[in-house]
Every structure is written in C-alpha cells, then in structure tokens.
Amino acid sequence: MKKYSQFEIFRFIGAFSVLFFHVVKFDNNIPVIFKNGPIWVYFFFLLSGFLLSYSYSKREINIKKFYLTRLFKFYPLYIFSLILLFKLSGKMIYHIFLIQSWVFGKALNYNSSAWYLSTFSFLIIIFPFLKKIQEKYPKMFFSIAILLNFYTYYVYISFINYSNIDFIHHAINYFPLMHIATFVFGMELSKQVKKLKSKKYYSYIVVLYFIFLSLFNQYNVKIPYVSTLVTLSFFPLIVFLILDDGIVSSFLGNNFFVYLGSLSFSIYILHIPMYFLYEKYISEINNYENFIIFFILIIIISNFTKYFIEIKYYNFLCKKYNV
C-alpha cells in the first residue's frame, strides 16, 4: 500500500460532498452531511497540515522546490477552471493571483469553490516558517495551536448571529486567518501521533468512529458545523487511520479508492464552472437523473484534466524550472 493512500478515499468523499452541496438544490431531504458539505474543507486543511508536517518531519524543506512544486500541482488546472467560465473582468486579477479570500466581497466571484485554494496558498507559504517554529519551540507551538483554536471558536461563536452581514460572513468563513488554527492543529497532531504505536485493532476503532461520525452529522443540528468542533471531530479518524496496521487501512488503500482520490482536486475545482456550463447549454439540474448525468460528466472530464493538465503541466514545469 502506498504511503498515506488510506486517506485518498476521504479526499474524494470530501470533494463529492462539496459538489453535492452546491449542485443538489432540488431535494430538501438530503443527509445532513451533504447539507453541510463545507465541513469537508476543514478536513482538507487539517489533513494538509498533518501530512505536510508528517512528511517533512525528518527532512529539510527546500523553499524554492517546495513552493514551485506545489504551485505547479494546482495552478494550471485552476487557470483552466477560470477560462471555462468565460468571464473577463478586471476583478479576475484577484483570482489570478489567488488573493480573493483576502478581499472582502471577492471570495465567491467566478469559481466560488476556489476561495479554498486562495486560503490554502497562504497556508503553503507560511508552512516552512511554522515548521521551523514547531521544531525549535515545540512547547510554544503546542500552546499556539491550542490558543488559536480557542480563539477561532470564540470569534466564530461571537459573530455567527451576524453572519447575514456580508463582511462578517466573509470574515468568519473565508478569511485565511480564520483557517490557520485548523492547519496548525493538523501539524501538531502529526507530531503527537509519532509518539504512538501502530496496532491492528485500530481497524475496529476506525469503523466504529466512522459510524459515530456519520450519526453525529445526521442527527446533531445544534453544534455549529463551521467551527473548531468540526476540526476536532476529524481528529480520531486521522489518528486511527495513520496508526492502523489492519484490514481497514488496507481496504481503504486499494487501487480503486486511490484512483478516486486522485480525481478529487479536479472534481473540487471544476464542478462550479461545469455546473454553470451544464445548466446554460444542456439542462437545469432539477432532479437526480440530471445530477447523475452531470456527475458522470465531471468524472470523465476529471480523468482528462488529471492526465492532460495536472500531470502533463506539472512534469513540464518541474523540468523547465529544474525542481
């Protein structure tokens, strides 16, 4: 099994949940987990912080290579997603430079799901510096991780009742500084989990916890989904999966699930422009038949973009810039 491959299926589930949340507006009786598709964005931030810190725990970060390889991984497909929208405006400059989540009122323009990429780019930029702090001052970093999450939760709870005001809605949902806490928590989690030993019986805990998480999302409607509590709810899933030496991780790391996970970025970044084009030129998505056709189309296009844009341009740019 490839390293970290057990997480790939959850990337796909997350991307699908966000797509479902944005596209299926004709059914009011959908599962709560899909009604709250954005909670998976917190999972992406948490997992990114965890895996980056985990993978660089025993090696130095080459700043140039680190920045360029990550930019080359997502930027070509991101630009393609903007081109698909056929909207030319001076406001696109925010999106070309991936600063839309910093500018109030711009986060959801054009490809609205790309606000995540804008925020993630900021987290990638600061990661090498955060890693230095974590290595040099581990106790202070641990305290910072805890305090940041308490502060983020406090800010969210304090302003959630005013989220109908555009400025506040942007500030608590899309502003990059509101997501540092989740990313830093993921980094700290990777450090702490190294102190634990892998066990085969964690497979059973993974299954039980996933059932609990599904029920939690289905029946709990009181806890705010966009908050530190969402981050905490994903903790056990990541910990038990990384430590599991049993059948569950082997099953989750099978080739088909890894393949689905490899399509997750394409699905996430392309579903908004494709939704716009589908409803404009093919049909309104007002039933599950049209949704299934749309989803199959997204899978086909994601396969194409994976090989002919993501992989092709990544290899080309890495070779060109010698990274």
C-alpha positions in Angstrom: 0.0 0.0 0.0 1.3 3.5 -0.9 2.1 5.8 2.0 -1.0 7.8 3.1 -3.1 6.1 0.4 -5.7 5.2 3.1 -6.7 8.9 3.1 -7.4 9.2 -0.6 -10.9 8.0 -0.5 -11.8 10.7 2.1 -10.5 13.3 -0.3 -12.9 12.0 -2.8 -15.8 11.9 -0.3 -15.0 15.4 0.7 -14.9 16.7 -2.9 -18.1 14.9 -3.7 -19.8 16.3 -0.6 -18.9 19.8 -1.6 -20.2 19.2 -5.2 -23.4 17.7 -3.8 -23.9 20.7 -1.5 -23.5 23.2 -4.4 -25.5 21.3 -7.1 -28.4 19.4 -5.4 -30.8 22.2 -4.5 -33.9 20.4 -5.6 -34.1 18.0 -2.6 -34.7 19.2 0.9 -34.4 15.7 2.4 -30.8 15.0 1.7 -28.5 13.7 4.5 -27.2 16.4 6.9 -23.6 15.6 6.0 -24.3 16.7 2.4 -26.3 19.7 3.5 -23.1 20.7 5.3 -20.7 20.0 2.5 -18.3 22.8 3.5 -17.3 21.0 6.7 -15.0 18.9 4.4 -13.0 22.0 3.6 -11.9 21.9 7.3 -10.9 18.3 6.8 -8.7 19.3 3.8 -7.0 22.0 5.8 -6.5 19.6 8.8 -5.2 16.8 6.7 -2.9 19.0 4.7 -1.3 20.4 7.8 -1.0 16.8 9.2 0.5 15.2 6.1 2.9 18.1 5.3 4.3 18.1 8.8 4.4 14.3 8.9 6.3 14.0 5.5 8.8 16.8 6.4 9.4 15.6 10.0 12.8 14.1 9.1 14.0 16.2 6.2 14.8 19.8 5.4 12.5 22.0 3.3 14.0 23.3 0.1 12.0 26.5 0.0 12.2 27.0 -3.8 11.3 23.4 -4.6 8.6 23.3 -2.0 6.8 26.4 -3.3 7.2 25.7 -7.0 6.2 22.0 -6.9 3.0 22.8 -5.0 2.2 25.7 -7.3 2.7 23.5 -10.4 0.4 20.9 -8.9 -2.7 23.0 -8.8 -2.2 26.3 -10.7 -2.6 25.0 -14.3 -5.9 23.3 -13.6 -7.0 26.3 -11.6 -6.4 28.7 -14.5 -8.3 26.2 -16.8 -11.3 26.4 -14.4 -11.3 30.2 -14.7 -11.1 30.0 -18.5 -14.1 27.7 -18.6 -16.3 30.5 -17.0 -15.7 32.8 -20.0 -16.0 35.9 -17.7 -13.4 38.6 -18.5 -13.3 41.4 -16.0 -10.7 43.5 -14.1 -11.9 41.7 -10.9 -10.4 38.5 -12.2 -7.0 39.8 -11.1 -7.8 38.8 -7.6 -8.3 35.2 -8.7 -5.3 35.0 -11.0 -3.1 36.0 -8.0 -5.1 33.8 -5.6 -5.9 36.6 -3.2 -9.7 36.6 -3.5 -10.2 35.2 0.0 -8.3 38.3 1.4 -10.5 40.8 -0.3 -14.0 41.2 1.2 -16.7 40.5 -1.4 -14.4 38.7 -3.9 -14.1 35.3 -2.3 -17.0 33.7 -4.2 -16.6 35.6 -7.5 -16.0 33.4 -10.7 -15.2 30.0 -9.4 -16.6 30.2 -5.9 -15.1 27.0 -4.6 -11.6 28.4 -5.3 -11.6 30.5 -2.1 -10.2 27.4 -0.5 -7.3 27.4 -2.9 -6.6 31.1 -2.1 -6.5 30.3 1.6 -4.5 27.1 1.1 -1.9 29.0 -0.9 -1.4 31.3 2.1 -1.0 28.3 4.4 1.5 26.7 2.0 3.5 30.0 2.0 3.7 30.1 5.8 4.2 26.3 6.3 8.1 26.3 6.2 8.2 29.1 8.9 5.6 27.3 11.0 7.7 24.1 10.8 10.8 26.0 12.0 8.9 27.2 15.0 7.5 23.8 15.7 11.0 22.2 15.6 12.7 24.9 17.6 10.0 25.7 20.1 7.8 22.6 20.4 6.1 23.5 23.6 5.3 27.0 22.4 3.9 25.7 19.2 1.7 23.3 21.0 0.3 26.2 23.1 -0.2 28.3 20.0 -2.1 25.5 18.3 -4.5 25.3 21.4 -4.9 29.0 21.8 -5.5 29.6 18.1 -8.3 27.1 18.0 -9.9 28.5 21.2 -9.7 32.0 19.7 -11.1 30.9 16.3 -14.0 29.2 18.0 -14.7 32.2 20.2 -14.7 34.6 17.2 -17.0 32.3 15.3 -19.5 31.9 18.1 -19.4 35.6 18.8 -20.3 36.6 15.3 -22.3 33.7 13.9 -25.6 35.5 14.7 -24.5 38.4 12.5 -23.4 36.3 9.5 -26.2 37.7 7.4 -23.9 40.8 7.1 -21.7 40.2 4.1 -18.5 41.5 5.8 -18.9 39.2 8.8 -19.9 36.2 6.7 -16.7 36.6 4.7 -14.6 37.2 7.8 -15.6 34.1 9.7 -15.9 31.7 6.7 -13.4 32.6 4.0 -10.8 34.9 5.5 -7.4 33.0 5.6 -6.5 33.9 9.2 -9.6 32.0 10.4 -8.2 28.8 9.0 -4.6 28.9 10.3 -5.9 27.2 13.5 -7.1 24.1 11.7 -3.9 23.8 9.6 -1.7 24.3 12.7 -3.7 21.7 14.6 -3.0 19.3 11.8 0.7 20.0 12.1 0.7 19.5 15.9 -1.4 16.3 15.6 1.3 14.8 13.2 4.0 15.5 15.9 2.0 13.9 18.7 0.9 10.9 16.8 4.5 9.9 16.2 4.7 9.0 19.9 2.0 6.3 19.4 2.5 2.8 18.1 0.6 1.2 15.2 -1.9 -1.5 16.1 -4.0 -3.9 14.0 -7.0 -3.4 16.3 -7.3 0.2 15.3 -9.2 -1.1 12.3 -12.2 -1.7 14.6 -11.9 1.7 16.1 -11.8 3.3 12.7 -15.1 1.5 11.7 -16.8 2.4 15.0 -15.7 6.0 14.8 -16.8 6.4 11.2 -20.2 5.1 12.2 -20.3 7.6 15.1 -19.2 10.5 12.8 -22.0 9.6 10.3 -24.6 9.5 13.1 -23.2 12.7 14.6 -23.6 14.5 11.3 -27.0 13.0 10.7 -28.7 13.8 14.0 -26.8 16.7 15.6 -28.1 20.0 14.4 -27.1 22.2 17.4 -23.4 22.3 17.1 -22.1 24.9 14.5 -20.5 23.0 11.6 -18.1 25.7 10.6 -16.1 25.9 13.8 -13.2 24.3 15.7 -15.6 21.5 16.7 -15.5 20.3 13.1 -11.8 20.1 13.2 -11.8 18.1 16.5 -14.4 15.7 15.1 -11.9 14.6 12.3 -9.0 14.1 14.8 -9.7 10.5 15.7 -10.3 9.5 12.1 -6.9 10.7 11.0 -5.1 9.4 14.1 -6.5 5.9 13.9 -6.0 5.7 10.1 -2.4 6.7 10.3 -1.7 4.2 13.1 -3.8 1.3 11.8 -1.9 -1.7 10.6 -5.1 -3.8 10.0 -7.6 -4.6 7.4 -9.4 -1.2 7.2 -6.3 0.7 6.1 -5.5 -2.0 3.6 -9.0 -1.9 2.2 -9.2 1.9 2.1 -5.8 2.0 0.3 -7.0 -0.2 -2.6 -6.2 1.0 -6.1 -9.8 2.0 -7.0 -10.1 4.2 -3.9 -6.7 5.7 -4.6 -7.8 6.4 -8.2 -11.0 8.2 -6.9 -8.9 10.2 -4.5 -6.6 11.3 -7.4 -9.6 12.9 -9.1 -10.7 14.9 -6.0 -8.9 18.1 -6.9 -10.3 18.1 -10.4 -13.8 17.4 -9.1 -13.5 20.1 -6.5 -12.1 22.9 -8.7 -14.1 22.1 -11.9 -17.6 21.4 -10.5 -18.6 25.1 -10.3 -17.6 26.1 -13.9 -19.0 22.8 -15.2 -22.3 23.3 -13.3 -22.5 26.8 -14.9 -21.9 25.4 -18.4 -24.2 22.4 -17.9 -27.2 24.4 -16.8 -26.5 27.0 -19.6 -26.1 24.6 -22.5 -27.5 21.2 -21.6 -30.2 21.2 -18.9 -31.1 22.5 -15.5 -30.2 20.1 -12.7 -33.6 19.8 -11.1 -33.7 16.0 -10.4 -31.4 13.1 -9.6 -31.4 11.9 -13.3 -29.7 15.1 -14.4 -27.5 15.1 -11.4 -26.2 11.6 -12.2 -25.5 12.6 -15.8 -23.7 15.7 -14.6 -21.6 13.7 -12.1 -20.6 11.2 -14.7 -19.6 14.1 -17.0 -17.5 15.5 -14.1 -15.7 12.2 -13.6 -14.9 11.9 -17.4 -13.6 15.4 -17.6 -11.6 15.0 -14.3 -9.9 12.0 -15.9 -9.0 14.1 -18.9 -7.7 17.1 -16.9 -5.8 14.8 -14.5 -3.6 13.4 -17.3 -3.5 16.2 -19.8 -3.4 19.2 -17.5 -2.4 18.3 -13.9 0.2 15.7 -14.6 1.4 16.9 -18.0 1.9 20.5 -16.9 3.3 19.5 -13.6 6.0 17.4 -15.2 6.7 20.1 -17.9 7.1 23.0 -15.4 9.2 20.9 -13.0 11.5 20.1 -15.8 11.6 23.6 -17.1 12.4 25.1 -13.7 14.6 22.2 -12.6 12.8 21.3 -9.4 
